[in-house]
Amino acid sequence: MNVSSQALALPAVDRRPLLASLAAVLLGTLFLWSQVSGKQALIALVGVAMGVSLYHAAFGFTRGWRWFVADRRGDGLRAQMLILALGVLLFFPVLASGSFLGDPVKGLVSPVGLSVVLGAFLFGIGMQLGGGCASGTLFAVGGGSTRMIVTLLFFIVGSVLATANFDWWSKLPQFAPVSVIQLWGLLPALLVNLAVFGLIAWGVTVAEKRHHGRLVASARETETPASLLRGPWPLVWGGVALVLLNFATLALAGRPWGITSAFALWGAKSLVLTGVADPAAWSFWQVPTQAKALAAPFWADVTSVQDIGIVLGALAAACAAGKFAPVWQIPPRQLAASVLGGLLLGYGSRLAYGCNIGAYFSGILSGSLHGWLWLVCAFAGSAIGVHLRPLFGMQNEKVSDSRGC
């Protein structure tokens, strides 16, 4: 076999874990259909498709930000601006009307205040230390990253700790939720958002050309040819898929994609199950929607079933690609980074009313002003996190380095 044919050879499919993941998807779908609703089962399947898309495209918000901060590579940020541009074209008209196919829909529009500034900044640091954002953590866990299991565990711990402190941070100075769709009207809101996306993409491109003298080719262009079922996918494929799947979530759930509220719920339910504490007595869990979620089975929660679907979808994708190979030894400094990063991710996401998905991606697609504040503050925190990574034995990728979250 010559070198070129070796480069094109695909690893063997990991059949047993692939079959196990597909069986879990099938059984889970049937369970949700019978115990909750057909719509809940479809939402879980959307999550599975999200996991496949995230894994095959390696669409990590964390990595895109890190590449730009450390090496002025802009492909990840440009891909994010592309999906935001496509997203507002889909979401804004529907949200402006308030319904889709006769069913009511609403965006994720949250208050703008000091808690968002603090929470997003902490989340940004946690992204780089923990090794992933909210979506990145889930698809990396599904893909077999044992280090990200630690990050996810402490993501949950940080989330539930933040709900215990709800009284404090909810009283910090803040303004009422602001939707630019309602404030400016549909067309002006669209034009302003598209202009900002274009300006950011242009600025990133200029910075990359000044640093490298050219636009750096994506590492994914040097891998094996793209395959729908086995990957790898170009970033654009993954981005477009995530926009469409987020819109499917809006249509089915009546609101856009979110991730981290489920982590707080899982942590609270764990405390109840173990008898460690009674979260129902905390003010956060006395809000009617939160109280209902805490009292109901976790499979009745839209975000929970979608999160689990993402993990299963990523697991299936990793097995189909022949890349499911967990490594159980984690260097001590990286283990410490996962613990600290997970805590910052969890705590920050509750303070900031969401993560890179619920606050940034879905928040901006909802027209929420808080989504833009989140982006600025989280990027600032992420830049600090990039410079902290070497202290924990983690290198920042340069042009020749390969994929990661």
KOLGU-579291 format. One record per residue (C-alpha): residue in three letters; x, y, z. Coordinates in Angstrom, 3 decimals, always signed. Layout:
BEGIN
@nudo: ala&xx: X&yy: Y&zz: Z
...
***
This chain:
BEGIN
@nudo: met&xx: +0.000&yy: +0.000&zz: +0.000
@nudo: asn&xx: +1.491&yy: +3.394&zz: -0.976
@nudo: val&xx: +1.463&yy: +6.525&zz: +1.154
@nudo: ser&xx: -1.529&yy: +8.118&zz: -0.573
@nudo: ser&xx: -3.680&yy: +5.026&zz: -0.186
@nudo: gln&xx: -2.681&yy: +4.772&zz: +3.465
@nudo: ala&xx: -3.761&yy: +8.385&zz: +3.997
@nudo: leu&xx: -7.160&yy: +7.594&zz: +2.513
@nudo: ala&xx: -7.671&yy: +4.387&zz: +4.491
@nudo: leu&xx: -10.411&yy: +4.613&zz: +7.112
@nudo: pro&xx: -10.136&yy: +2.883&zz: +10.504
@nudo: ala&xx: -12.358&yy: -0.140&zz: +11.057
@nudo: val&xx: -15.797&yy: +0.572&zz: +12.483
@nudo: asp&xx: -16.075&yy: -0.140&zz: +16.221
@nudo: arg&xx: -19.036&yy: -2.441&zz: +15.785
@nudo: arg&xx: -19.938&yy: -3.466&zz: +19.336
@nudo: pro&xx: -20.127&yy: +0.007&zz: +20.891
@nudo: leu&xx: -21.813&yy: +1.255&zz: +17.709
@nudo: leu&xx: -24.530&yy: -1.381&zz: +17.987
@nudo: ala&xx: -24.881&yy: -0.647&zz: +21.712
@nudo: ser&xx: -25.319&yy: +3.078&zz: +21.057
@nudo: leu&xx: -27.870&yy: +2.469&zz: +18.308
@nudo: ala&xx: -29.770&yy: +0.058&zz: +20.548
@nudo: ala&xx: -29.812&yy: +2.671&zz: +23.317
@nudo: val&xx: -31.158&yy: +5.258&zz: +20.873
@nudo: leu&xx: -33.901&yy: +2.890&zz: +19.700
@nudo: leu&xx: -34.940&yy: +1.814&zz: +23.185
@nudo: gly&xx: -34.785&yy: +5.376&zz: +24.493
@nudo: thr&xx: -36.942&yy: +6.630&zz: +21.642
@nudo: leu&xx: -39.575&yy: +3.958&zz: +22.238
@nudo: phe&xx: -39.530&yy: +4.677&zz: +25.979
@nudo: leu&xx: -40.009&yy: +8.415&zz: +25.522
@nudo: trp&xx: -42.740&yy: +7.856&zz: +22.952
@nudo: ser&xx: -44.687&yy: +5.654&zz: +25.337
@nudo: gln&xx: -43.969&yy: +7.441&zz: +28.636
@nudo: val&xx: -43.904&yy: +11.101&zz: +27.615
@nudo: ser&xx: -44.910&yy: +11.899&zz: +24.027
@nudo: gly&xx: -43.975&yy: +11.426&zz: +20.418
@nudo: lys&xx: -42.683&yy: +14.986&zz: +20.385
@nudo: gln&xx: -40.317&yy: +14.236&zz: +23.285
@nudo: ala&xx: -38.986&yy: +11.230&zz: +21.379
@nudo: leu&xx: -38.374&yy: +13.395&zz: +18.312
@nudo: ile&xx: -36.555&yy: +15.978&zz: +20.435
@nudo: ala&xx: -34.245&yy: +13.233&zz: +21.687
@nudo: leu&xx: -33.570&yy: +12.159&zz: +18.091
@nudo: val&xx: -32.719&yy: +15.748&zz: +17.200
@nudo: gly&xx: -30.180&yy: +15.557&zz: +20.031
@nudo: val&xx: -28.725&yy: +12.383&zz: +18.519
@nudo: ala&xx: -28.327&yy: +14.157&zz: +15.186
@nudo: met&xx: -26.665&yy: +17.071&zz: +17.002
@nudo: gly&xx: -24.163&yy: +14.673&zz: +18.581
@nudo: val&xx: -23.300&yy: +13.184&zz: +15.177
@nudo: ser&xx: -22.892&yy: +16.662&zz: +13.673
@nudo: leu&xx: -20.788&yy: +17.997&zz: +16.537
@nudo: tyr&xx: -18.472&yy: +14.990&zz: +16.515
@nudo: his&xx: -18.002&yy: +14.596&zz: +12.763
@nudo: ala&xx: -17.420&yy: +18.327&zz: +12.252
@nudo: ala&xx: -15.463&yy: +18.673&zz: +15.528
@nudo: phe&xx: -17.525&yy: +21.831&zz: +15.953
@nudo: gly&xx: -16.097&yy: +23.108&zz: +19.214
@nudo: phe&xx: -16.640&yy: +26.766&zz: +20.099
@nudo: thr&xx: -13.734&yy: +26.477&zz: +22.532
@nudo: arg&xx: -11.214&yy: +25.427&zz: +19.921
@nudo: gly&xx: -12.226&yy: +28.155&zz: +17.485
@nudo: trp&xx: -11.689&yy: +30.833&zz: +20.124
@nudo: arg&xx: -8.407&yy: +29.269&zz: +21.283
@nudo: trp&xx: -7.001&yy: +29.101&zz: +17.763
@nudo: phe&xx: -7.692&yy: +32.773&zz: +17.229
@nudo: val&xx: -6.271&yy: +33.918&zz: +20.577
@nudo: ala&xx: -3.169&yy: +31.736&zz: +20.409
@nudo: asp&xx: -2.439&yy: +31.694&zz: +16.681
@nudo: arg&xx: -4.800&yy: +34.193&zz: +14.975
@nudo: arg&xx: -6.451&yy: +31.364&zz: +13.036
@nudo: gly&xx: -9.946&yy: +32.461&zz: +12.134
@nudo: asp&xx: -11.687&yy: +29.488&zz: +10.521
@nudo: gly&xx: -13.544&yy: +28.556&zz: +13.710
@nudo: leu&xx: -14.782&yy: +32.089&zz: +14.361
@nudo: arg&xx: -15.785&yy: +32.564&zz: +10.727
@nudo: ala&xx: -17.781&yy: +29.337&zz: +10.912
@nudo: gln&xx: -19.537&yy: +30.650&zz: +14.021
@nudo: met&xx: -20.432&yy: +33.902&zz: +12.254
@nudo: leu&xx: -21.772&yy: +31.880&zz: +9.324
@nudo: ile&xx: -24.098&yy: +29.796&zz: +11.481
@nudo: leu&xx: -25.297&yy: +32.897&zz: +13.309
@nudo: ala&xx: -26.044&yy: +34.608&zz: +10.003
@nudo: leu&xx: -27.958&yy: +31.608&zz: +8.688
@nudo: gly&xx: -29.660&yy: +31.247&zz: +12.035
@nudo: val&xx: -31.074&yy: +34.764&zz: +12.293
@nudo: leu&xx: -32.458&yy: +34.459&zz: +8.769
@nudo: leu&xx: -34.375&yy: +31.383&zz: +9.922
@nudo: phe&xx: -35.219&yy: +32.340&zz: +13.501
@nudo: phe&xx: -36.014&yy: +36.047&zz: +13.448
@nudo: pro&xx: -39.076&yy: +35.903&zz: +11.140
@nudo: val&xx: -40.585&yy: +32.996&zz: +13.103
@nudo: leu&xx: -39.905&yy: +34.572&zz: +16.492
@nudo: ala&xx: -41.295&yy: +37.888&zz: +15.265
@nudo: ser&xx: -44.555&yy: +36.127&zz: +14.357
@nudo: gly&xx: -44.660&yy: +34.250&zz: +17.679
@nudo: ser&xx: -45.735&yy: +30.941&zz: +16.181
@nudo: phe&xx: -44.622&yy: +28.167&zz: +13.841
@nudo: leu&xx: -47.148&yy: +25.953&zz: +12.080
@nudo: gly&xx: -49.762&yy: +27.100&zz: +14.567
@nudo: asp&xx: -47.727&yy: +26.342&zz: +17.694
@nudo: pro&xx: -46.403&yy: +29.164&zz: +19.915
@nudo: val&xx: -42.643&yy: +29.750&zz: +19.968
@nudo: lys&xx: -40.439&yy: +32.091&zz: +21.951
@nudo: gly&xx: -36.758&yy: +32.878&zz: +22.111
@nudo: leu&xx: -34.274&yy: +32.527&zz: +24.943
@nudo: val&xx: -34.218&yy: +36.184&zz: +26.001
@nudo: ser&xx: -32.601&yy: +36.815&zz: +29.385
@nudo: pro&xx: -31.782&yy: +39.805&zz: +31.615
@nudo: val&xx: -28.714&yy: +41.941&zz: +30.945
@nudo: gly&xx: -26.678&yy: +42.598&zz: +34.053
@nudo: leu&xx: -23.650&yy: +42.073&zz: +36.235
@nudo: ser&xx: -24.338&yy: +38.381&zz: +36.772
@nudo: val&xx: -24.038&yy: +37.835&zz: +33.005
@nudo: val&xx: -20.714&yy: +39.687&zz: +32.954
@nudo: leu&xx: -19.309&yy: +37.620&zz: +35.830
@nudo: gly&xx: -20.818&yy: +34.325&zz: +34.754
@nudo: ala&xx: -19.786&yy: +34.535&zz: +31.112
@nudo: phe&xx: -16.252&yy: +35.583&zz: +32.093
@nudo: leu&xx: -15.925&yy: +32.579&zz: +34.418
@nudo: phe&xx: -17.400&yy: +30.308&zz: +31.754
@nudo: gly&xx: -14.843&yy: +31.547&zz: +29.231
@nudo: ile&xx: -11.951&yy: +30.633&zz: +31.530
@nudo: gly&xx: -13.582&yy: +27.274&zz: +32.246
@nudo: met&xx: -13.921&yy: +26.503&zz: +28.532
@nudo: gln&xx: -10.182&yy: +26.527&zz: +28.049
@nudo: leu&xx: -9.227&yy: +24.789&zz: +31.290
@nudo: gly&xx: -11.973&yy: +22.182&zz: +31.131
@nudo: gly&xx: -11.221&yy: +21.438&zz: +27.483
@nudo: gly&xx: -14.630&yy: +22.261&zz: +26.054
@nudo: cys&xx: -17.787&yy: +24.314&zz: +26.151
@nudo: ala&xx: -21.196&yy: +22.843&zz: +26.975
@nudo: ser&xx: -21.776&yy: +21.228&zz: +23.577
@nudo: gly&xx: -18.081&yy: +20.325&zz: +23.302
@nudo: thr&xx: -18.133&yy: +18.575&zz: +26.662
@nudo: leu&xx: -21.103&yy: +16.429&zz: +25.674
@nudo: phe&xx: -19.821&yy: +15.357&zz: +22.281
@nudo: ala&xx: -16.324&yy: +14.718&zz: +23.666
@nudo: val&xx: -17.798&yy: +12.490&zz: +26.396
@nudo: gly&xx: -19.742&yy: +10.580&zz: +23.770
@nudo: gly&xx: -16.625&yy: +10.342&zz: +21.639
@nudo: gly&xx: -14.771&yy: +8.556&zz: +24.423
@nudo: ser&xx: -12.801&yy: +11.326&zz: +26.150
@nudo: thr&xx: -12.318&yy: +10.214&zz: +29.750
@nudo: arg&xx: -10.920&yy: +13.597&zz: +30.738
@nudo: met&xx: -14.146&yy: +15.240&zz: +29.606
@nudo: ile&xx: -16.126&yy: +12.896&zz: +31.838
@nudo: val&xx: -14.372&yy: +14.609&zz: +34.758
@nudo: thr&xx: -15.184&yy: +18.023&zz: +33.270
@nudo: leu&xx: -18.842&yy: +17.037&zz: +32.893
@nudo: leu&xx: -19.047&yy: +15.752&zz: +36.463
@nudo: phe&xx: -17.736&yy: +19.022&zz: +37.895
@nudo: phe&xx: -19.800&yy: +20.996&zz: +35.364
@nudo: ile&xx: -22.815&yy: +19.461&zz: +37.124
@nudo: val&xx: -21.360&yy: +20.209&zz: +40.567
@nudo: gly&xx: -20.721&yy: +23.834&zz: +39.646
@nudo: ser&xx: -24.210&yy: +24.181&zz: +38.199
@nudo: val&xx: -25.979&yy: +22.974&zz: +41.322
@nudo: leu&xx: -23.720&yy: +25.091&zz: +43.557
@nudo: ala&xx: -24.809&yy: +28.148&zz: +41.601
@nudo: thr&xx: -28.470&yy: +27.314&zz: +42.195
@nudo: ala&xx: -27.732&yy: +27.190&zz: +45.940
@nudo: asn&xx: -26.415&yy: +30.776&zz: +45.683
@nudo: phe&xx: -29.292&yy: +32.002&zz: +43.520
@nudo: asp&xx: -30.429&yy: +34.617&zz: +46.055
@nudo: trp&xx: -27.091&yy: +36.384&zz: +45.929
@nudo: trp&xx: -26.427&yy: +36.627&zz: +42.216
@nudo: ser&xx: -30.057&yy: +37.191&zz: +41.197
@nudo: lys&xx: -30.011&yy: +40.448&zz: +43.179
@nudo: leu&xx: -27.021&yy: +41.889&zz: +41.352
@nudo: pro&xx: -27.802&yy: +44.987&zz: +39.222
@nudo: gln&xx: -29.453&yy: +44.074&zz: +35.937
@nudo: phe&xx: -31.823&yy: +45.315&zz: +33.258
@nudo: ala&xx: -34.952&yy: +43.566&zz: +32.046
@nudo: pro&xx: -34.605&yy: +41.144&zz: +29.101
@nudo: val&xx: -34.230&yy: +42.964&zz: +25.780
@nudo: ser&xx: -35.176&yy: +41.472&zz: +22.406
@nudo: val&xx: -33.838&yy: +43.468&zz: +19.463
@nudo: ile&xx: -36.585&yy: +41.948&zz: +17.315
@nudo: gln&xx: -39.213&yy: +43.599&zz: +19.464
@nudo: leu&xx: -37.133&yy: +46.720&zz: +20.115
@nudo: trp&xx: -36.179&yy: +47.537&zz: +16.523
@nudo: gly&xx: -38.511&yy: +45.452&zz: +14.379
@nudo: leu&xx: -37.733&yy: +42.451&zz: +12.181
@nudo: leu&xx: -35.881&yy: +44.033&zz: +9.239
@nudo: pro&xx: -33.643&yy: +46.442&zz: +11.194
@nudo: ala&xx: -32.773&yy: +43.676&zz: +13.670
@nudo: leu&xx: -31.818&yy: +41.359&zz: +10.805
@nudo: leu&xx: -29.715&yy: +43.960&zz: +9.009
@nudo: val&xx: -27.843&yy: +45.055&zz: +12.141
@nudo: asn&xx: -27.069&yy: +41.480&zz: +13.188
@nudo: leu&xx: -25.918&yy: +40.457&zz: +9.709
@nudo: ala&xx: -23.711&yy: +43.543&zz: +9.524
@nudo: val&xx: -22.084&yy: +42.730&zz: +12.865
@nudo: phe&xx: -21.480&yy: +39.107&zz: +11.848
@nudo: gly&xx: -19.873&yy: +40.307&zz: +8.624
@nudo: leu&xx: -17.730&yy: +42.838&zz: +10.469
@nudo: ile&xx: -16.457&yy: +40.223&zz: +12.921
@nudo: ala&xx: -15.672&yy: +37.767&zz: +10.096
@nudo: trp&xx: -13.836&yy: +40.530&zz: +8.211
@nudo: gly&xx: -11.843&yy: +41.568&zz: +11.278
@nudo: val&xx: -10.857&yy: +37.963&zz: +12.007
@nudo: thr&xx: -9.762&yy: +37.507&zz: +8.391
@nudo: val&xx: -7.647&yy: +40.666&zz: +8.421
@nudo: ala&xx: -5.979&yy: +39.582&zz: +11.672
@nudo: glu&xx: -5.227&yy: +36.126&zz: +10.271
@nudo: lys&xx: -3.701&yy: +37.501&zz: +7.061
@nudo: arg&xx: -1.543&yy: +39.948&zz: +9.003
@nudo: his&xx: -0.272&yy: +37.183&zz: +11.290
@nudo: his&xx: +0.252&yy: +34.416&zz: +8.720
@nudo: gly&xx: +0.443&yy: +36.364&zz: +5.462
@nudo: arg&xx: -2.506&yy: +34.351&zz: +4.139
@nudo: leu&xx: -5.623&yy: +32.471&zz: +5.199
@nudo: val&xx: -4.493&yy: +29.235&zz: +6.787
@nudo: ala&xx: -6.069&yy: +26.108&zz: +5.327
@nudo: ser&xx: -8.220&yy: +24.185&zz: +7.797
@nudo: ala&xx: -6.582&yy: +21.104&zz: +9.282
@nudo: arg&xx: -9.667&yy: +19.197&zz: +8.162
@nudo: glu&xx: -8.735&yy: +19.745&zz: +4.519
@nudo: thr&xx: -5.728&yy: +17.470&zz: +5.015
@nudo: glu&xx: -7.723&yy: +14.587&zz: +6.487
@nudo: thr&xx: -9.516&yy: +11.802&zz: +4.655
@nudo: pro&xx: -12.303&yy: +12.869&zz: +2.266
@nudo: ala&xx: -15.552&yy: +13.872&zz: +3.935
@nudo: ser&xx: -18.076&yy: +11.085&zz: +4.472
@nudo: leu&xx: -21.621&yy: +11.698&zz: +5.700
@nudo: leu&xx: -21.686&yy: +8.614&zz: +7.908
@nudo: arg&xx: -18.042&yy: +8.249&zz: +8.897
@nudo: gly&xx: -16.748&yy: +11.813&zz: +8.818
@nudo: pro&xx: -14.799&yy: +13.972&zz: +9.067
@nudo: trp&xx: -17.117&yy: +16.803&zz: +8.024
@nudo: pro&xx: -16.019&yy: +20.286&zz: +6.987
@nudo: leu&xx: -16.893&yy: +22.904&zz: +9.599
@nudo: val&xx: -19.496&yy: +24.355&zz: +7.243
@nudo: trp&xx: -21.375&yy: +21.038&zz: +7.097
@nudo: gly&xx: -21.493&yy: +20.851&zz: +10.863
@nudo: gly&xx: -22.494&yy: +24.494&zz: +11.222
@nudo: val&xx: -25.383&yy: +24.271&zz: +8.783
@nudo: ala&xx: -26.564&yy: +21.050&zz: +10.421
@nudo: leu&xx: -26.540&yy: +22.678&zz: +13.872
@nudo: val&xx: -28.574&yy: +25.651&zz: +12.630
@nudo: leu&xx: -31.206&yy: +23.366&zz: +11.097
@nudo: leu&xx: -31.305&yy: +21.119&zz: +14.170
@nudo: asn&xx: -31.627&yy: +24.145&zz: +16.452
@nudo: phe&xx: -34.558&yy: +25.280&zz: +14.343
@nudo: ala&xx: -36.065&yy: +21.797&zz: +14.639
@nudo: thr&xx: -35.744&yy: +22.175&zz: +18.421
@nudo: leu&xx: -37.572&yy: +25.505&zz: +18.234
@nudo: ala&xx: -40.365&yy: +23.883&zz: +16.224
@nudo: leu&xx: -40.724&yy: +20.871&zz: +18.541
@nudo: ala&xx: -40.030&yy: +22.397&zz: +21.960
@nudo: gly&xx: -41.319&yy: +25.907&zz: +21.323
@nudo: arg&xx: -37.925&yy: +27.414&zz: +22.222
@nudo: pro&xx: -34.349&yy: +27.121&zz: +20.920
@nudo: trp&xx: -31.618&yy: +24.709&zz: +21.932
@nudo: gly&xx: -30.197&yy: +24.855&zz: +25.461
@nudo: ile&xx: -27.890&yy: +22.529&zz: +27.379
@nudo: thr&xx: -26.832&yy: +23.515&zz: +30.875
@nudo: ser&xx: -30.146&yy: +23.805&zz: +32.708
@nudo: ala&xx: -30.184&yy: +19.998&zz: +32.624
@nudo: phe&xx: -26.853&yy: +19.846&zz: +34.460
@nudo: ala&xx: -28.266&yy: +21.851&zz: +37.360
@nudo: leu&xx: -31.318&yy: +19.585&zz: +37.356
@nudo: trp&xx: -29.222&yy: +16.411&zz: +37.395
@nudo: gly&xx: -27.157&yy: +17.754&zz: +40.278
@nudo: ala&xx: -30.232&yy: +18.719&zz: +42.273
@nudo: lys&xx: -31.870&yy: +15.339&zz: +41.701
@nudo: ser&xx: -28.643&yy: +13.629&zz: +42.813
@nudo: leu&xx: -28.747&yy: +15.568&zz: +46.080
@nudo: val&xx: -32.351&yy: +14.489&zz: +46.636
@nudo: leu&xx: -31.559&yy: +10.867&zz: +45.793
@nudo: thr&xx: -28.575&yy: +10.699&zz: +48.141
@nudo: gly&xx: -30.265&yy: +12.694&zz: +50.901
@nudo: val&xx: -27.383&yy: +15.186&zz: +51.046
@nudo: ala&xx: -29.637&yy: +18.261&zz: +50.732
@nudo: asp&xx: -33.139&yy: +19.368&zz: +49.816
@nudo: pro&xx: -32.804&yy: +21.705&zz: +46.817
@nudo: ala&xx: -36.576&yy: +22.199&zz: +46.766
@nudo: ala&xx: -36.082&yy: +24.587&zz: +49.699
@nudo: trp&xx: -33.717&yy: +26.805&zz: +47.659
@nudo: ser&xx: -35.262&yy: +29.836&zz: +45.980
@nudo: phe&xx: -33.964&yy: +28.809&zz: +42.539
@nudo: trp&xx: -35.990&yy: +25.611&zz: +42.655
@nudo: gln&xx: -39.085&yy: +27.425&zz: +43.912
@nudo: val&xx: -39.555&yy: +29.187&zz: +40.584
@nudo: pro&xx: -42.596&yy: +27.358&zz: +39.104
@nudo: thr&xx: -40.859&yy: +26.028&zz: +35.993
@nudo: gln&xx: -37.845&yy: +24.846&zz: +37.999
@nudo: ala&xx: -40.000&yy: +23.327&zz: +40.732
@nudo: lys&xx: -41.955&yy: +21.394&zz: +38.110
@nudo: ala&xx: -38.766&yy: +20.067&zz: +36.513
@nudo: leu&xx: -37.342&yy: +19.016&zz: +39.894
@nudo: ala&xx: -40.526&yy: +17.152&zz: +40.823
@nudo: ala&xx: -40.902&yy: +15.385&zz: +37.457
@nudo: pro&xx: -38.811&yy: +12.452&zz: +36.146
@nudo: phe&xx: -35.697&yy: +13.648&zz: +34.318
@nudo: trp&xx: -36.923&yy: +12.108&zz: +31.059
@nudo: ala&xx: -39.794&yy: +14.591&zz: +31.061
@nudo: asp&xx: -37.249&yy: +17.417&zz: +30.751
@nudo: val&xx: -36.633&yy: +18.481&zz: +27.146
@nudo: thr&xx: -33.051&yy: +19.608&zz: +27.751
@nudo: ser&xx: -32.122&yy: +16.403&zz: +29.577
@nudo: val&xx: -33.273&yy: +14.046&zz: +26.846
@nudo: gln&xx: -31.608&yy: +16.184&zz: +24.191
@nudo: asp&xx: -28.317&yy: +16.229&zz: +26.120
@nudo: ile&xx: -28.356&yy: +12.457&zz: +26.469
@nudo: gly&xx: -29.161&yy: +12.219&zz: +22.767
@nudo: ile&xx: -26.066&yy: +14.313&zz: +21.977
@nudo: val&xx: -23.847&yy: +11.930&zz: +23.951
@nudo: leu&xx: -25.325&yy: +8.872&zz: +22.222
@nudo: gly&xx: -25.085&yy: +10.501&zz: +18.798
@nudo: ala&xx: -21.432&yy: +11.391&zz: +19.351
@nudo: leu&xx: -20.745&yy: +7.859&zz: +20.583
@nudo: ala&xx: -22.291&yy: +6.389&zz: +17.435
@nudo: ala&xx: -20.333&yy: +8.821&zz: +15.252
@nudo: ala&xx: -17.038&yy: +8.001&zz: +16.985
@nudo: cys&xx: -17.663&yy: +4.281&zz: +16.555
@nudo: ala&xx: -18.638&yy: +4.717&zz: +12.905
@nudo: ala&xx: -15.401&yy: +6.640&zz: +12.357
@nudo: gly&xx: -13.418&yy: +3.905&zz: +14.114
@nudo: lys&xx: -12.110&yy: +6.418&zz: +16.659
@nudo: phe&xx: -13.743&yy: +5.291&zz: +19.898
@nudo: ala&xx: -10.718&yy: +4.546&zz: +22.056
@nudo: pro&xx: -11.009&yy: +5.801&zz: +25.650
@nudo: val&xx: -7.729&yy: +6.490&zz: +27.451
@nudo: trp&xx: -8.127&yy: +6.021&zz: +31.184
@nudo: gln&xx: -4.910&yy: +7.657&zz: +32.358
@nudo: ile&xx: -5.197&yy: +11.436&zz: +32.817
@nudo: pro&xx: -2.096&yy: +13.495&zz: +33.736
@nudo: pro&xx: -2.555&yy: +15.039&zz: +37.202
@nudo: arg&xx: -2.323&yy: +18.646&zz: +36.030
@nudo: gln&xx: -4.888&yy: +18.043&zz: +33.293
@nudo: leu&xx: -7.117&yy: +16.317&zz: +35.830
@nudo: ala&xx: -6.900&yy: +19.431&zz: +38.032
@nudo: ala&xx: -7.748&yy: +21.596&zz: +35.021
@nudo: ser&xx: -10.835&yy: +19.485&zz: +34.315
@nudo: val&xx: -12.015&yy: +19.829&zz: +37.917
@nudo: leu&xx: -11.469&yy: +23.594&zz: +38.040
@nudo: gly&xx: -12.706&yy: +24.145&zz: +34.505
@nudo: gly&xx: -15.849&yy: +22.116&zz: +35.102
@nudo: leu&xx: -16.682&yy: +24.076&zz: +38.250
@nudo: leu&xx: -16.213&yy: +27.390&zz: +36.422
@nudo: leu&xx: -18.306&yy: +26.192&zz: +33.486
@nudo: gly&xx: -21.164&yy: +25.076&zz: +35.695
@nudo: tyr&xx: -21.193&yy: +28.043&zz: +38.033
@nudo: gly&xx: -20.681&yy: +30.551&zz: +35.239
@nudo: ser&xx: -23.437&yy: +29.173&zz: +33.049
@nudo: arg&xx: -26.047&yy: +29.596&zz: +35.791
@nudo: leu&xx: -24.923&yy: +33.148&zz: +36.606
@nudo: ala&xx: -24.976&yy: +34.078&zz: +32.914
@nudo: tyr&xx: -28.371&yy: +32.486&zz: +32.115
@nudo: gly&xx: -26.792&yy: +29.975&zz: +29.795
@nudo: cys&xx: -23.708&yy: +28.709&zz: +28.031
@nudo: asn&xx: -22.212&yy: +28.946&zz: +24.560
@nudo: ile&xx: -25.422&yy: +27.339&zz: +23.269
@nudo: gly&xx: -28.265&yy: +28.718&zz: +25.379
@nudo: ala&xx: -26.787&yy: +32.211&zz: +25.835
@nudo: tyr&xx: -24.498&yy: +32.712&zz: +22.819
@nudo: phe&xx: -25.805&yy: +30.623&zz: +19.901
@nudo: ser&xx: -29.501&yy: +30.415&zz: +20.766
@nudo: gly&xx: -29.461&yy: +33.730&zz: +22.641
@nudo: ile&xx: -28.270&yy: +35.708&zz: +19.614
@nudo: leu&xx: -30.623&yy: +33.758&zz: +17.345
@nudo: ser&xx: -33.407&yy: +34.785&zz: +19.735
@nudo: gly&xx: -32.491&yy: +38.450&zz: +19.341
@nudo: ser&xx: -31.448&yy: +38.648&zz: +22.993
@nudo: leu&xx: -29.122&yy: +41.532&zz: +23.835
@nudo: his&xx: -27.771&yy: +39.394&zz: +26.647
@nudo: gly&xx: -26.320&yy: +37.007&zz: +24.055
@nudo: trp&xx: -23.994&yy: +39.722&zz: +22.757
@nudo: leu&xx: -22.909&yy: +40.696&zz: +26.265
@nudo: trp&xx: -22.250&yy: +37.019&zz: +26.958
@nudo: leu&xx: -20.071&yy: +36.739&zz: +23.827
@nudo: val&xx: -17.865&yy: +39.700&zz: +24.740
@nudo: cys&xx: -17.367&yy: +38.655&zz: +28.368
@nudo: ala&xx: -16.894&yy: +34.947&zz: +27.649
@nudo: phe&xx: -14.349&yy: +35.676&zz: +24.913
@nudo: ala&xx: -12.403&yy: +37.852&zz: +27.375
@nudo: gly&xx: -12.422&yy: +35.032&zz: +29.931
@nudo: ser&xx: -11.462&yy: +32.533&zz: +27.249
@nudo: ala&xx: -8.436&yy: +34.617&zz: +26.266
@nudo: ile&xx: -7.221&yy: +34.441&zz: +29.872
@nudo: gly&xx: -7.955&yy: +30.714&zz: +29.952
@nudo: val&xx: -5.809&yy: +30.196&zz: +26.842
@nudo: his&xx: -2.824&yy: +31.751&zz: +28.614
@nudo: leu&xx: -3.478&yy: +29.628&zz: +31.729
@nudo: arg&xx: -3.522&yy: +26.294&zz: +29.855
@nudo: pro&xx: +0.281&yy: +25.758&zz: +29.834
@nudo: leu&xx: +0.271&yy: +25.926&zz: +33.641
@nudo: phe&xx: -1.842&yy: +22.758&zz: +33.542
@nudo: gly&xx: +0.299&yy: +20.955&zz: +30.995
@nudo: met&xx: -1.900&yy: +21.765&zz: +27.990
@nudo: gln&xx: -0.468&yy: +23.260&zz: +24.827
@nudo: asn&xx: -2.238&yy: +25.747&zz: +22.598
@nudo: glu&xx: -2.519&yy: +24.423&zz: +19.052
@nudo: lys&xx: -0.638&yy: +26.040&zz: +16.215
@nudo: val&xx: -1.230&yy: +25.822&zz: +12.476
@nudo: ser&xx: -0.056&yy: +22.233&zz: +12.059
@nudo: asp&xx: -1.957&yy: +20.822&zz: +15.046
@nudo: ser&xx: -4.973&yy: +18.554&zz: +14.634
@nudo: arg&xx: -8.530&yy: +18.486&zz: +15.799
@nudo: gly&xx: -9.775&yy: +19.012&zz: +19.318
@nudo: cys&xx: -12.646&yy: +20.686&zz: +21.124
***
